[in-house]
Amino acid sequence: MTQHYYSRKPEVGSDEQTWTYELRGHALSFTSDRGVFSKKEVDFGSRLLIEHFQLPAEDGPILDVGCGYGPIGIALAKEFQLRNIFMVDINERAIELAKKNAENNKVNNVAIEQSDLFTNVKQRDFASILTNPPIRAGKKVVHQLFEDAYHYMLDGGELWVVIQKKQGAPSAIEKLESMFTIVEVVTKKKGYYIVKAIK
């Protein structure tokens, strides 16, 4: 049975749950479900990433890779209404939830599409790419995400990543340092690292 949140079509039965969470000063309503990452609340790593993200100096759209039911992309779309936010995930159930959540939270500056990492991403001019990467999909997938992100962003663009120390933060940072001009740890909290890599 395919039940991983990084599967295209989760087969586990649906059991939707809805809750409200305050992110960047906005009370946002989210519906999540079984077969989707973080079913019952906005997970700590995503919250940390949302709280610490800052707009880059570069003007351009923002991409949320592995958006799940949409907390990162939707929170940023609500805050930065003059930026176009693109959101992608391999999980079709997650994508349907993200679309519903965007509509329920009245954010109009988002485009949400099913995509295995960057497969269906057409633009290559992102000012920022954010990801709470699918750690359980394995190191190879996560590092591929980093490599692809580099080629989909503007010079001066920024990749923002949340990753736990115990789930490979040191090797992720090492990988990013081999590719990006500047890599910095923005904050560490409860074993989670927020890392910013600038092209």
DOFINU-150830 format. One record per residue: residue in one letter; x, z, y of N, C-alpha, C, CB in turn. Coordinates in steps of 0.001 Angstrom, whole numbers, plus 500000, padded with zeros to 6 digits. Atoms other than C-alpha are relative to their C-alpha. Glycine has a CB too. Layout:
% DOFINU-150830
AXZYXZYXZYXZY...
//
This chain:
% DOFINU-150830
M500844500000498802500000500000500000500878500000501246499046501226500006T499208500115498778501339499031503433499477500991501028499958498552500561Q500491498992499066501081502121505613500997500324501103499652501254499255H499034499736498948504178502020507802499456499519501338501344499324499687Y500464500421498673503474501848511527500667498705500451500265501099501024Y499336501255499628505894498892511650499593498856499060501531500181499979S500559501085500804503821496857509167499072499161500875499238500557498757R500869500878499209501893493878510466498529500381499847500205498539499586K501405499684500260498590494829508810499915501309499207499298498836499224P500151498738500738498221498538507950498740499951499133499938501209500981E501139500036500914495957498909504917499299501339499899500446499560498632V500620498677500035495237502602505342498699499953500801500967501092500567G501314500009499351491615503286506312500061500494501437499025500851499214S500037499633498579490739503622509983499373501376500204499221498951500802D500562498698499609490086507047511518500425500249501441500487501173499039E499578499960498598490294506656515288499818501379500623499228498975500803Q500096498768499217490948509613517567500326499672501452500961501108499444T499805500246498573490737509673521351500313501311500701498751499333500625W499665498815499212492325512124523766500465499553501380501098500859499292T499526500288498647493364512344527409501329500711500217498953500440501069Y498671499443499749496944512914528548500421499658501417501037499467498975E499517500286498648498507513217531980501437499490499925499913501268500904L498678500619499982501472510883532448500280499485501403500099498850498957R499608500385498637503239510411535792498867500238500997500424498526500036G501043499614499045500347512141537544498664499307499801500471499729501371H501259500689500278497623509948536016499400500540498702500217498462499906A500697499587501221495044511263533540499576498736499261498756500919500323L500242501226500760494962508553530876499347500323498662501315499229499779S500702499833501270492664508202527883500586499034498969498469499760500175F499426500836501060494133506926524613499226500174498698501485500345499782T500522499981501366492623506013521270501115499541499079498725499091499848S499021500388501007494976505942518286499315500024498632501249500948500027D500625500160501312494414505533514556501037500209498912499345498607499864R499097499964501145495892505898511097500697498645499882499229500351498685G499245501232500130498577503331510335500694499583501282499100498908499548V499387500258498689499805503536513953500897501182500321498913499785501128F499064498916499676502765505547515258499343501029500918501273499435500664S500483498867499206501731508988516601498493499935500221500716500043501346K501459500152500029498055509233515797499264501013500871499510500118498587K500793498914499416497095512514517445500394500400501417500098501190499132E499581499655498644499018512747520720501066499012500452500534501463500072V498867500785499509501489510981522963501249500742499551499961499807501581D498841499334500584504696511769521086501014500408501072500664499090498969F499076499420499024507415513775522812501009498976500527500740501174499378G499005500985499577509963510934522860499439499019501017500526499243498800S500630500933499050507566508514524560499733500677501331498687499444499426R500266499264498749506570511167527102501276500152500822499400501393499695L498721499817499315510228511829527929500452498691500651501075500508499013L499623501318499479510883508104528380499147499640501219499848498920498903I500926500293498885507812507678530609500370500818501227498533500295499592E499722499095498877508733510674532756501289499632500733500088501440499503H498682500218499391512354509626533358500250498568500445501066500397499037F499795501397499623511965505862533756499932499813501515498960499113499317Q500023500382498581512786504472537200500073498487500081501181500663500798L499951501446499808512214500959538457501428499565500316499039499564501129P498666500509499689515397498882538549500028499351501377500452498996498935A499865500700498717516747497290541700499501498560499864501480500018500485E500440501383500229515979493893540143498480499904500040500526499479498647D501435500255500000512535492480540829499676499169498773499542499280501310G500352500767501191510806491194537740499097500803499090501252499570499248P500936499326500901508445492020534885500688501039499119499295498979499129I499545498925500886508764494942532476499428499739498615499567501414500535L500434500219501381508557494719528676500100501301499212500846498892499324D500049498849500903507526497497526273500017499451498571498715500902500265V499844500531501365508825496605522771499663501093498987501454499467499767G500476498994500944507085498394519906499033500933500705501179500794499391C500865499235499069504297499494522240499015500918499295499231499049500886G500992499173500679502074501028519553498641499856500659500431501465499997Y501328500043499363498676501961520976500098499963501530499168501215499565G499819500339498600500195501605524447500368501042501030498849499436500422P499795498992498958501162504879526149501076499657501029500349501289499362I498905500281499065504460503681527668499593498896500971501283499596499235G500369501132499155503296500307528957498840500288500929499663498831499151I501195499714499186499929501578530173500319501005501103498857500538499114A499623499013498972501406504599531981500788499331501125500836501146499375L499195500679498977503905502340533778499157498987500775501210499296499354A500886500955499314501247499715534556499125500714501028499113499251498978K500832499206499080499115502430536165500806500408501228499440501257499287E499130499522498923502051503653538241500530498851500867501171500785499414F499341501105499283503663500313539174499102498759499968501398499681499370Q501045501021500109500682498084539859500424498633500529498776500455500737L499517501296499515502731495350541557500944499329498996500712500177501343R499149500586501048504804494768538406499134499532498833501064501028499508N500663500446501226503639492730535434500657500685498815500065498449499850I499513499273501166503962494721532219499588499231498747499445501464499971F500270500658501277504252492961528862500201501026498885500929498748499793M499954499028501097503626494909525663499887499258498673498862501062500138V500032500662501307504402493788522101500206501015498879501077498899499924D499824499186501203504194495302518627499697499116498804499078501275500017I500275500761501216504264493921515085498646500375499400501108500228498973N501172499409500642501286496114514104498709499520500683500087501544500037E501209500583499411497991494279514648498971501061500395499371499020499024R500928498915499657495951497487514606500443500671501304499924501049498846A499470499402498765498217498967517285499693499116501202501521500225499886I500248500937498896497812495839519432498543500058500453500363498563499579E501428499909499642494009496030519290499718501299500750499109499916498731L500158498711499312494184499705520286500595499948501406500665501127499189A499351500097498683496601498944523135499111499223500974501392499314499878K500901500785499140494216496301524491498792500833500422499531498720499270K501150499143499691491299498722524276500404501093500998499430500638498702N499540498926499121493336501490525939500307499481501409501244500670499408A499733500588498684494461499181528762498686499794500757500761498650499857E501311500241499377490850498227529426499345501313500423499074499238499030N500634498709499694489600501831529271500667500719501164500029500894498776N499275499362498894492291502939531721500079499115501245501403500367499552K500126500902498846491521500026534055501352499536500546499223500688501103V498747500622499554495005498543534132499879498489499766501255500604499234N500203501445500037494949494824534902501306499218500018499146499576501161N498706500672499881498665494060535217500778500043498688500825500639501113V499352499977501309499364494023531465499637498755499188499606501270499231A500242501037501004499693491312528818500476500573498677500739498635500352I499726499316501263499559492584525238499891498993498862499019501196499782E499966501040501024500534490471522240500686500495498733500711498758500530Q499356499692501270501369490822518557501309499227499925499072499652498795S498701500654500106505070490085518026500926500861499153500613499748501402D498963499317500769507745490996515496501251500027500880500274499282498606L498989499883498952510273492296518033499760498918501060501436499880499402F500125500956498885510841489320520392499460498623499574501353499820500663T500384501304500550509449486533518179499030499230500902499374500188498636N501025500674499188506450485766520421500176500244501500498619500464499574V499744499762498576508048486748523736500584498727500607500971501219500210K499595501286499415508343483634525908500967500169501176498768499230500460Q499179499826498799509885485004529115501363500593499671499280500891501006R498644499442500176513565485833529446500534500513501340500969498925499408D499595499563498662513589487307532937499542501431500283499434499051501062F500486498634499812512724490963532385500992500838500800499731500659498647A499178499085499206513991493470534922500253501290499225499321500311501353S499862498810500849513398496335532490499360499725498652499353501249500669I500593499979501339512815496570528768500069501451499528500752499010498993L500044498629500508511712499907527315499639499971498530498987500864500796T500376499905501402511515500930523688500170501416499464500823499032499173N499877498860500904510799503891521491500134499320498640498738501042500084P499795500969501085512366501925518620499489500492498652501465499668499883P500515499642501334511023501831515041501126500480499092499281498796499353I498850499439500714513714504104513612499841499845498484500179501486500362R500204500033501453512141504126510152500101498588499429498644500592499654A499803501382500474512430500332509969501467499766499658499531498975501071G498580500086500354516180500930509705500885499602501166500187499018498882K498994500219498959519336500691511766500153498524500349501340500561499558K499827501435499780519598496915511315498942499465500964499932499241498665V501108500445499137516190496368512947500192500522501419498636500478499435V499810499396498674516955498762515808501130499290500754500311501517499870H498875500681499350520310497100516539499647498555500350501239500030499092Q500476501348499682518651493666516377499161500023501271499182499419498829L500805499828498790516190494899519000500905500065501225499129501275499905F499059499880498871519114495869521271500618498637500339501119501025499667E499354501300499788520804492482520788499034499008500644500524499437498666D501001500912499437517610490542521481499688500372501451498706500025499153A500348499542498648516802492673524544501005499475501025499946501543500051Y498943500462499093520137491703526099499729498572500479501371500071499305H500210501417499689519180488021525983498668499727500699500074499186498732Y501319500190499376515696488576527381499904500646501381498915500569499101M500055499348498694516669490338530590500900499314501026500393501459499866L499220500513498878517995489379533982501371500666500040499254500226501329D498765499295499666521576490116534981499626501145500926501062499041500667G500398498826499223521296493619536399498770500676499430499745499613501434G501159499397500662518314494285534138500402501230499195499318498979499087E499738498719500661517980497596532314499201500137498710499672501159500939L500653499637501256517190498566528738499925501521499938500770499415498756W500222498560500110515686502052528406499564500315498566498927500491501037V500239499672501407515715503631524941499841501510499860501161499481499096V500061498593500400514524506972523570500344500065498523498583500633500288I499574499887501398516210508057520340500503501415499737501106498956499667Q499556498649500341516825511346518579501449499982499509499080500615498926K498611499877500456520356512534517926500076499868498480500604501352500450K499960499991501473519567513111514247499568498658499407499101501114499455Q500428501311500495518092509606513971500911498873500493498562499725500428G499002501028499728521202507825515180500318499729501453499569498769499402A499686500222498575521570508300518943501476499646500218499644501251500818P498592500334499742525409508326518816500359498561499611500898500961499247S499664501368500411525630505045516851499233498976500844499688499795498498A500759500892499113522904503498519036500735499831501329498567500553500243I499253500050498737524907504373522154501265499153499831500368501434500478E498789500783500299528048502926520555499671498501499965500620500448498640K500432501399500076526166499695519802499707499450501402498747499868499098L500339500438498640524827499478523367501262499814500843499057501018500675E498757500091499225528301500103524818500808498753499647500852501244499771S499277501215500409529617497106522855499400498747500637499986499863498469M500708501163499469527135494828524636499760500052501508498689499859499301F500442499875498614526090496190528026501131500479500910498818500960500089T498968499660499022528146496685531193500091501508500225499723499295501321I500058498558499735527002500254531883498986500621499046499616500295501497V500911499254500875525456502703529398500078501465500398500360499802498475E499981498577499621524409506167530491498864500755499328499900500156501529V501041499119500517522506509063528976499314500631501211500592501100499022V500748499533498827519829509798531570499635501469499847498725499154500207T500323498599500265518714513046529952500019500244498500498618500378500599K500112499572501399518764515001526673499051501184499979501412500375499376K500933498875500097515965517305525599499475500095498570498823499840501010K500492499750501362515042518845522221500538498984498989498476499973499986G499391500934500934517442516495520457499706498533500284499553500322498635Y500308501385499611516031513392522163500911499566501144498507499859500416Y499177500587498948518240511148524284499198498895500686501343499444499423I500471501163499246517008508840527039501248499270500453499072500408501229V498801500784499712519601506083527317499612498777500822500720499575498686K500209501185499170519788503406530014501229499117499880499728500385501493A498917500978500098521880500281529451499752498878500999500116499434498553I500151501009498934522483497863532349500814498762499635500458500570501391K499330501266500318523329494201531774500845499556501189498965498900499627
//
